[in-house]
């Protein structure tokens, strides 16, 4: 009887351990809810990352500028992410900026922090070793370089692309937007896009080779999910190594160019907005 009881106890303990392990695996990682302006959900290895401000379209500012670098680092470290979809909440992908939230960018220490974060966020997106789909749901007028680091871009038929903050605001477009646009669309188109800022329609972006597909707004996320599900049939190693191989040339340009570009952007901000 004592032997039987011991066997039962060990069996119960083993079952409890297995159940706790399965529960831990089923639970979302802590970083899914760590960031104020990112909503994350994962289904069968497909991670959907939605940028937002209190559930509506993201207003970019100092908090996401700081937090996105850490968030994409954690996404990249999580090997359970087999495919990543990056999209926006509400009517815009990323349409506006709260410039006041950054404080006085003409102070050297303040800008140095932005240089670090600006370089890190792009390098960390490039270091996501899972194929990335960018689903553009509306205005992509700020930090489109995040989107152009994706392997595939699907845009809603009413989406548009522009660089609203830089040349219009009398500062150098040095944060990686020229690096990514010149890599994808070519240097001449990239220069025109940045020097004469105006909204580029999704259809025109497709003709430039920037956007891969244009779909009705109502079908945007379902199409992105369908592509992700098709890719998800491949082995984990094939997915990871394909992403690493495809992103490597652009990643090298980011490392070589963005830090320098951000320093030029900071000098132009000092000249435009600093005390004379």
Beta strands, then each sheet from edge to edge (+ up, - down):
strand 1: 38-43
strand 2: 46-51
strand 3: 59-60
strand 4: 83-88
strand 5: 96-97
strand 6: 131-136
strand 7: 139-140
strand 8: 152-156
strand 9: 160-161
strand 10: 200-201
strand 11: 213-215
sheet 1: 1+ 2- 4- 6- 8- 11-
sheet 2: 3+ 5+
sheet 3: 7+ 9+ 10-
end
